[in-house]
Amino acid sequence: MIKKLIVSLFFVIPLVSHAQISGLSKDDFIFSARSSVVNYNTTDKDFLNHQFNLSFGEMYSKKVAVGVDFGFGTDGKIADNFSAGVFARYYSTPTNAFSFLTKGTFQYFRTQNEAGQLNHGGSLIFSPGVSYFVTNRLAFEAFFGNVGYSTSKTEFDNSSRVNNFVLGFDATNLSFGVILRGK
């Protein structure tokens, strides 16, 4: 329900907003906060995973932003996770207020399961998204899907490294957030 409401805002706000929006420009600072909730199940349990990401960056040019990204999450039962990395965003802006974007993130991540075992790894992920400025300083953003590569290793004897190619463009890969712009 919440996802439908937020997606609807991307289509309704442009119809009622008449202010002159300048969008992003070179040397702007951006702060982004995103959240996603994923419901998944295994053969014997259901889980609700909450993920929260914070990004801080600067517009290197009118179309490219670079910065740092931090993520925190939990499913409340089995795993807690943390990630930190760097990102680059490429914006394609058909209007000043609306942008299509691609975000590339290179990150380190750590998860801990209920048995206390730590899993460390790294990933390179690309995610498509959209952003819409409702004022000169505030925008909504949504990312849908990802493609990339990850590698990880669990900290226990005789564990082997796990390598994965990631490809996901379904409802479990949606995240919504806000962007605050500063000069």
C-alpha positions in Angstrom: 0.0 0.0 0.0 2.8 2.4 1.0 4.7 1.6 -2.2 1.6 2.4 -4.3 1.1 5.7 -2.5 4.7 6.8 -3.0 4.7 5.8 -6.7 1.5 7.7 -7.2 3.2 10.8 -5.8 5.6 10.7 -8.7 2.7 11.2 -11.1 0.4 13.5 -9.1 3.0 16.1 -7.9 4.0 17.2 -11.4 0.4 18.0 -12.2 -0.1 20.3 -9.2 3.3 21.9 -8.9 3.8 25.1 -10.7 7.0 26.5 -9.1 10.1 27.0 -11.2 12.4 24.2 -10.2 16.1 24.4 -11.0 17.1 20.7 -10.4 20.7 19.7 -9.7 23.7 21.7 -10.9 27.5 21.5 -10.6 28.9 21.9 -7.0 25.5 21.1 -5.3 25.8 18.9 -2.2 23.2 16.1 -2.0 22.0 14.2 1.0 19.8 11.2 0.2 17.9 8.9 2.6 16.3 5.7 1.2 14.3 2.9 2.7 13.1 -0.5 1.5 11.1 -3.2 3.0 11.3 -6.7 1.5 9.1 -9.6 2.6 10.7 -13.0 1.8 10.3 -16.5 2.9 12.2 -19.7 3.2 10.8 -23.2 3.4 10.0 -22.8 7.1 10.0 -19.1 8.0 8.8 -15.7 6.7 11.0 -12.6 7.1 10.4 -8.9 6.8 13.8 -7.2 5.9 14.1 -3.4 6.6 16.9 -1.6 4.9 17.9 2.0 5.3 20.6 3.8 3.3 22.1 7.3 3.7 24.2 8.9 0.9 26.3 12.1 1.0 27.7 13.5 -2.2 28.5 16.4 -4.5 27.6 17.1 -8.1 30.8 16.8 -10.0 29.0 18.2 -13.1 25.4 18.8 -14.1 25.0 15.1 -14.8 27.4 13.3 -12.5 27.4 13.0 -8.7 30.0 11.2 -6.5 29.9 10.4 -2.8 29.7 7.9 0.0 26.9 5.5 0.9 26.0 3.8 4.2 23.4 1.1 4.7 21.9 -0.5 7.8 19.3 -3.3 8.0 17.7 -6.0 9.9 15.0 -8.7 9.5 14.4 -8.7 13.2 15.0 -12.4 13.5 18.1 -13.8 11.8 20.4 -11.2 10.2 21.6 -7.7 10.8 23.6 -6.0 8.1 25.9 -3.0 7.5 27.4 -1.6 4.3 29.7 1.3 3.4 31.0 2.3 0.1 31.4 4.9 -2.6 28.9 5.8 -5.4 28.6 7.6 -8.7 25.3 8.7 -10.1 24.6 9.7 -13.7 21.5 11.9 -14.3 19.6 12.2 -17.5 17.3 15.2 -17.1 14.5 15.7 -19.6 13.2 18.5 -17.4 14.8 20.5 -14.6 12.5 18.8 -12.0 12.5 15.2 -13.3 15.5 12.9 -13.8 16.3 9.4 -14.8 19.4 8.2 -13.1 21.8 5.3 -12.8 23.6 4.7 -9.6 26.8 2.6 -9.4 28.0 1.6 -5.9 31.1 -0.2 -4.8 30.7 -1.3 -1.2 31.9 -3.4 1.6 29.2 -5.3 3.6 28.9 -7.3 6.7 26.0 -9.4 7.9 25.6 -11.4 11.1 23.2 -14.3 11.5 21.4 -15.5 14.6 24.2 -18.0 15.4 26.6 -15.0 15.6 28.5 -15.9 12.4 29.8 -12.9 10.5 29.8 -12.7 6.7 32.0 -10.1 5.0 32.1 -9.2 1.4 32.1 -6.6 -1.3 29.9 -5.7 -4.3 29.7 -3.6 -7.4 26.0 -2.9 -8.1 24.2 -0.7 -10.7 20.7 0.5 -10.0 18.3 2.5 -12.3 16.1 5.1 -10.7 14.1 8.3 -11.0 14.0 11.5 -9.1 11.5 14.4 -9.0 12.2 17.8 -7.4 9.1 19.2 -5.7 11.0 22.3 -4.5 14.4 23.7 -5.3 15.8 21.7 -2.3 13.7 18.6 -2.0 13.2 15.7 -4.3 11.6 12.2 -4.1 13.6 9.3 -5.5 12.9 5.7 -6.3 15.3 2.9 -7.4 13.9 -0.2 -9.0 16.2 -3.2 -9.6 19.9 -3.9 -9.7 22.6 -5.6 -11.6 26.1 -6.4 -10.4 28.5 -8.7 -8.8 29.2 -9.6 -5.1 31.7 -11.8 -3.3 31.6 -12.8 0.4 33.0 -15.2 2.9 31.6 -16.4 6.3 33.9 -16.4 9.3 34.1 -20.1 10.3 36.6 -22.9 9.6 36.7 -24.3 6.1 34.3 -21.8 4.7 34.7 -20.9 1.0 34.2 -17.6 -0.8 30.8 -17.2 -2.4 30.7 -15.2 -5.7 27.3 -14.1 -7.1 26.2 -12.2 -10.2 23.1 -10.2 -9.2 20.2 -9.4 -11.4 16.9 -8.3 -9.9 14.1 -6.2 -11.4 11.1 -7.2 -9.3 9.2 -5.8 -6.3 11.8 -7.0 -3.9 14.3 -4.5 -5.4 12.3 -1.3 -4.9 13.5 1.5 -2.6 12.1 5.0 -2.0 13.6 8.1 -0.5 14.2 11.8 -0.5 17.1 14.0 -1.7 18.0 17.2 0.0 20.0 19.6 -2.1 22.4 22.2 -0.8 24.8 24.7 -2.3 
